[in-house]
Amino acid sequence: MNAASTSSPSVPDASAGAGLPPRQPGLDLLRALAIGLVFLYHYQVFVSKAPTFGWLGNIGWTGVDLFFVLSGYLIGHQVFAGVARGQTLSVPAFYARRLLRTMPAFWVVLALYFLFPAVMGGKTPPPLWRFLSFTQNWNLQPGTAFSHAWSLCIEEQFYLVLPLLVWLGLRAAAAWHLRVSTLWGVLAALTLMAMAWRASLWDQFGREVEAGGVGTQGYYPAVYYATLSRIDEFIPGIAVALWRHAHPARWATAMARGRIWFAGACAVVALVWYGVAQHYYIDGYGYGRFMTVAGYSLIAWGYAALVVAALCSDSPLRQWRVPGAGALAAWSYSIYLTHKAVAVNVAQSLASWSLPQPVVIVLVSLACVFAGWVLYRVVEKPVMRWRDRQVPTLFPPTGGTQGDAGGSSAALR
């Protein structure tokens, strides 16, 4: 596994403009799981440089896939909920809320990487404009500073495109009397296109080659970090949101079967995790074709099943109250931004103490959580409060303005 593999983007707030309670325990538990998986993987790669957590650490990079699915669902839910009510989506409001949610904390950490490069890891970051334009993930070479911002770039690209697609889709539905089945077909087509794209890339970068060839050296820039290779991982989350608002009767039936969904989702995720652990990268061969072509989508669909289970009232995911899960969920974005540099620095500071490895893991973990909490309290939370006063909803009650996407409940029937 390439040591530069990184993950864990921001998670949008579900409550704003969507009529939801501030926190949802099931989704919070999944957020905590996502950041936990990412931490385990990065600890192995950048701190211990050994399989400290075994197979669980090796599959930890899939935490980013869970974040992508959560983003697809939460943003899709906000948009489809308003459209189903016949409200008008304000594209400027959408962009304003997204930027104010993700940018302030990101800019603070980005400034630290450029002002104090030695403290933040000592590696050279890509040019600043690549971060500011959210193109840092394009042809990103492993081993650069703040490389884990690649996933945030893909998220921001998703946020940029989604309201435009909604705007076009609503107008096409009104003009051509399209039904929701067309949207399901579009989601399926996009998934197949992403899989076909990865199949073509695997032929070039999937297998190890003799010295002088490209082979797996090009896998991360072309596949792992690339937008077109990852965009279908938002689709399962969008599909869950579409199911909820376009097919409410079927959704209600599913919500009454939480234990079945939970058991089925766990079985699917366990199977996918096995595939990642055993067949994603094979020593002496390269990256598995099936896991490259279909694996990314299967991971996302498995996590989407967990999202459905987390929303069911009688699901263990919603009923369990894991201590600290809500806090980790709230701080997950700030932890994601800061944890790599904090973990490496703290571990290096503790090296001369000759502490037992479990003690080092606990101390490093606490330091990463503390750093995330500080960034959340100082930057994220105050900005979000200000944002909610200035741009309280995606659907202004006064009606559409220039650049708005007119909603219609008929568009989801």
Summary of the structure (lengths in Angstrom):
residues: 413
radius of gyration: 21.1
end to end distance: 45.1
largest distance: 70.0
contacts: 1417
relative contact order: 0.18
helix: 71%
strand: 2%
